[in-house]
Structures are given as structure tokens and as C-alpha cells.
Amino acid sequence: MSPEVLSMREPDERAASEPILLSSGRYVHFGPFRIDQQRQEVTRDGSRIKLQGKVYQILLTLLEKPGEVVTREELRLRLWPADTHVNYDANVNTTVNKLRQALGDSSDKPLYIETIPRKGYCLLVQPEISDHSPHAFVQRVPSGGPDQLSSRSSGAISFSKSDLWVVLGVIGLILAGMLLGAGLTRLFITHAAPPAPYSLAIYLSQALARALL
């Protein structure tokens, strides 16, 4: 019978994830957020979020150890030099609350940052590191979706057909005007032309006969 193996981990202790090397890529993604480490810029769905320096540093510290407890002492060492005289606990709490507010998170129902009582904080999401921006090859679709795009395309085609009919109508009017002008010109020439020679001879002989009478 195999000996029973007992876990020495406390009930509330979480399984630690592998530390993340943020320097392995320029961009860090988690949830709807993207961090451009080169520009030190945080965006949410393409909209920029303003983070103060210490708030940004706390975010990076949590991202480096997703799923692990980051102690207050670690945050203190990351944010303030050893010779700085401040109320560390109060300042850490204030800075973390500012980060939660910027991310739209809550301490009561955390989505990203969970408070571990008497220990520190834990990042609840697994970030991804890459060197490519996800918006580099995204083709924007007009509001309304593919159906509206299709209707716009149909409208463009019908508009082209109407233009064709207008052009054909103008050409038809021009041809009709030309034919009408040619007919009127021929009629005018016919009525204005002098009588034929034999008609003139008949007219002259009749006039001479009446004179002799």
C-alpha cells in the first residue's frame, strides 16, 4: 500500500505561474488592455488610459507574476528607494486603488487584481507578450456590420446604372435633335428651290397665249 502524500500548502495558497519576462516583447496584452512598453502607454480597446508613474510600475510588477501573490514589501521596494520616508502601506493601498480605478476593477468583485489579506495582491489574468500590434492588420468594418456594407455596395452599383441610363438618354436626345434638324433643313430646301424647267416653259406658254387673246 503506497504511503499517503499530504500537501503542505496552505488552503488559500494559489498555484504559482511561471514568471513572465516582459522584456521578451514590446506589447503586453491582457483582457481588453494593451501595454506598449516602448512608449509606456496603456490602451483599452484602442483608447488611451492615463497612468501615473507609480501606478504603471505596480501594473508591470503584477504582470511579471500572474497568479502569484505580490507582497506589499515587493511593491515598496519597486516603488520607493530604501531611504524614502513615507507611509508605505497607505501609499501602496492608494496606488493600487488608482490602478483598479483606471482598469475599471473593484476590490469587492475583482476581475484583474485581487487583494490577498495580510499578504499583498494577485493578478487574476494571464498576460500575453508579443512584438506585433494587434491593430496593425485589422480592417475596419463600418458601423452596422457586413449587412450595411453590402447595402452600401448595392447602392453604389445601382447608382452607376442610373448614370448609364442618363448618358443613354442624353445621347438619344442628341440623335433625335439631329434627325429633326435634318428633316427641317430638307423641307426648307425643297420649298425654296426654283421650279423645274419644264414647269417654267408651260407657265410661259400659257402666259403668251393669254396675251395674244
Secondary structure by P-SEA (a helix, b strand, c coil): cccbbbbcccccccccccccccccccbbbcccccccccccccccccbbbbbcaaaaaaaaaaaacccccccaaaaaaaccccccccaaaaaaaaaaaaaaaaacccccccccccccccbbbbbcbbbbbbcccccccbbbbccccaaaaaaaaaaaaaaaaaaaaaaaaaaaaaaaaaaaaaaaaaaaaaaaccccaaaaaaaaaaaaaaaac
